[in-house]
Amino acid sequence: MDSAIDGGRPARLAVGVVSAGRVGAVLGAALARAGHHVVAASGVSQASVRRAETLLPDVPLLPPDEVCSRADLVLLAVPDDVLPGLVRGLAAAGCFRPGQIAVHTAGSRGVAVLDPATEQGVLPLALHPAMTVTGRPEDVDRLAACCIGVTAPGDPEHGDPRDAVGWSVAEALVLEMSAEPVRIPEAMRPLYHAALAHGANHLTTLVGDCVQLLETAGIRPAERLVAPLLSAALDNALRHGDRALTGPVARGDAGTVRTHLEHIGDADADLAAVYRALAGRTAHRAAAAGLLGPDGVRDIETALEEK
């Protein structure tokens, strides 16, 4: 790995980005800001071309095999389900070479998916930003406030001492981008990614449902109304955990829960089903936190079972 690694840290690298999607373009721009040289990128859609023009100016857009062949560090920023086939295809075409670093950004996968490249002498790494990425220039700055989940071959603490090299390179790349590296064991990548998706994606759905109900009630601007409430709720949850729970479920106010279900059901039956599921989960978390006693849990569960 001497061509790309100096003392366990990446030297100035020629970076190839496959492809210039939201994550690829932003990480490519962050690596360029850190002093690396983005030599090529791939992008087919109009959105990818525009994104590359903005975040990776003057970088030539080439087919993935040519991008890979030109790079010391190949950044594979494609969807999780696309990644295995892409790696196999690039390996079969002879695009990888010993001494390269191959980095993918798929949250649910570790480095095993890069085995076809590893067999050709490539150092495999997984770097996944724990951040919602829009593909805009401001995302490059936001990296400085986020964590990046890193995975490298082997166990750096209890395995072969040589395993530590990959972890050191991964962490150095993250630090160069002004982000914070967090080690994710290979076997834990799917659960790690599921946790992030459950929190970020379903939070967006939950907020959308909240706004929808308010607008159904004729209340506007709904977003302005709930912004302080939701911001405070998120801050309290992160600071205090389940002790921050408030509202009728945490109080055991089953009558209010029944009223909620009646009116939500009239507005949107599917949303009422979501409310039931989340209220039941909230009751048990409130009980575990000592906020709701056994009788309160039973009252809430009875209210949730009623149709």
N, C-alpha and C positions, 0 to 999 in steps of 0.2 A: 504493500500500500504506500510505498515511499513517494510515489508521484503525487499523491493527494493529501498525505498526512505527515505532519511534522511534529514529532514528539507527542503524539496522541491528540494533537489539535489539527484542524484542517488548515492547509496552506491557502493562499489565494487560488481560488478554483474557477475553472471554466464551467459554468452552470448551463445545463440544458433543461428547459421546462416543457414537460409533456403532461397536460396541455395548458394553454393560457385561459383556463376557467377562472372562477372567482378565487379559489385558494391558490392555484398555481401562479397566477399573475401577482397576487399579493406577496406570497413567499419569495417569488423570484425578485420582486422589487426590494423586499427586505434584505435578501442576500446581496443584491447589488449595492444597497446602501451600506452594508457591512464591509464592502470592499471586494466582493467577488465579481466576476465578469460573466454576465448572462450572454452567452454566445449564440443561442438559438432558442426558438420556442415553436410549438405547434399549435395551430388553431384554425378551425374550419368555419365555424359559425360567424355570422356578422358580429355577434356580441363578443366573441373571443378576439376577433380582429381589432375591434374598437378598444377592448380592454388592454390588449397588448400595446396598441398605439399610445395609450395613456400611461400605463404602468411600466411598460418595457420599451420605451422609445428607441428607435433605430435597431432593434433586435430583429433579425430576419426570421420570418415564419417559414418553417420547413416541415417535411413529413417527419413523423416520430422517429423512424429509423435513422435519419440524418441528424436529428437533434441528439439522439443518444450517442451516435458515433463521434460527435464533436466535443462531448462534455467530459469533464472530470467528475462532476457530480450531476447525476441524472435525477431530476425531480419529477416523479410520476404522480401527478395530481389529477387523477381520474376517479370516477365513482368506485366504491368498494367492489361492486359486482363486475365491473369492467377490468379491474386490475389484474386478476390471474391470467386472463387471455392475453392481455397486453404484454405482460412479462414473458409469457411463453413465446409469443410471436417475436419479440425483440431478441430473445435468446436464440431462437431457431434461426433468425436472420444473421446471427453473428455480430450483433450491434454492441454487445458488452465486451469489455476487455479487463484483464487483471489490473488492479490498482484503482479502478473506478469506485465511486461511492454511488449507490442507488438508494434514493430516499423516496418513500411513498407517504401519502398523506391520508390514507384510508383509516378512519378511526377504529373500525371493528377488527382490523387485521394487524397481526404482528409482522415479524420478518420472515416467517416460514413461506409466505406467499412469494417471496423474492428468491426462493431456492434455485430456480433456473438461472438466475443471474449470479447467485453465490457460487454455483458450480463452475462458473467461468471466471472466478477470482475477484468478484465484486464484493465490497463491504456493504451489507444490507442494513438499512436503518428505517425506522418508522417514526415520523414526526407529525403529530396531529394537533393543530391549534384548538384549544378549548374556547372557541369564540365563534360567534355568528359572523360569517364573512360575506360581504356584499360584493366584493370585487372593486371597490372604490378606493381612491388614493388615501382616504382617511383611515382605512383598515391597516395600512402599513404602520401608522402611528399607534393604532390600538394594540398592535402586537406587544408594545412595551408594557401594557397593563394586563397581559393575559399569560396563562400557563400553556405550555405545549407538552402533550404526552409523548414521551420518548420510549422507544423499545429498540434494543440491539441484540445481537446473538449472545446466548449463554447467560450465565448467572455471574455478574461482576463481583459478587461478594464471596460466593462459595464454590465457584467453578474454576475453570482454567484461568490463570492470571491474564492470559491473552484476551479473554472475554472483555476485560475492562476497557480495551482500546476502543471498541465500537461504541460503548456507552459514553466514553469521554469525548469522542468525536461528535456524537449526537448532541450531547449537552453543550459542547463548545459552539456548535452551529446555532443552537437556540439562544445562547447567551449573546452571540454576535448580533442576533436580530433583536436584542434588548428584551427578550421574553424570559420567562422562568421555566426551566425544564422540570418535569415531574416524571419519574420512572414508572412505567407501566409494564409489569411482567407479561410475557407472551401470552400465557394462558388467560390472563385477565382482560385482554383487549376487548373482547365482545361485551363483557359486563361493564367495563369502563365506558364504552361508547353508548351502550344502552342507557346508562345513568344520565349521560349528557343529553342524549336525544329526548329522554323522558322529561328532563327538567326544562330544556330550552324549547323544544318543539311543542310540547304539550302546554307549556306556559303561554306560548303564543296563541294556541287554540283556546285556552281558558280565557285569556284577555279578550279575544275576539268574540267568544260567547257572551261575556259580560257586556261588552259594548252593544252587541246585537240585542240583548234583552232590554237594555236601556233605551235603545232607539225604537224598539217595538212599543215601549211605554211612552214614546213621544218625547223622550228626554234628550236634548242636544245642547251643547256639544258633549257627547258621551265621553270621549277620550279625555277632555279637559276635566270633566267631573271626577273621573276615577284615577287620574294620573297620580295625585298626591297619596291617595289611599293605597294603591297598588305598590308604589315606590316604597312607602313606609312598611307595608306588609313584607315585601321582599327583604328589606334591610333588617327588620326585626327577626325574620325567620333565619337569616344567615348569622345574626348575632346571638340569638337566644334559642334557636331550634324550636322544638314543639312547645316550649313554655310560652312562645309568642302567639299561640293559637287564641283567637277570640271568636265571638259570634255565637249564634244559637246552638250549634252542635257542641262546641266546647263547654257551653253553659248547661247543656242538657235540656234546652228549651224545645221540647218535642212539638208543642203546638205551633210554634213559628215555622219549624221544618215542614209540618203538614201544609201550612198555608203557602209556603214557598213552592212545594211540589204541585199544589193545585194550580197555581197561577203559571208556573213554568210549563206545566203539562198543557195548559190551554194555549200557550204561545208556541211551544215546540216540544213535542213528545220525545224526540231523540235527545234533546238537551236535558229533559227531566231525568232520563236514564243515566246520563253522565252525572248529574247532581246527586242522584241516589248513590252511585258508586263512590264518588269523592266524599260525600257526607259520611258514609259508613267507614271509609278509611280514616277520615278525620276523627271520628268518635273513638276509634281504637288507639290512634296516636295520642289523643287527648287523655285517654285513660292511662296509657303507659307513662305519660308525663305527670300524672297525679292531678290533672285538672278536672277529671270527670270520674265519678264513682260508678260502681257496678249498676246501681239502679238507673243512673243517667244513661249509661250505655244501652241498657235494655229498652228504656223509653225511646231513645233515638232509633234503635233497630226496629222497634215496633212501628214507629212512624214511617220508616223507610220501606217497610214491607207492605204497607197499606196501599191499595190502588184506588 
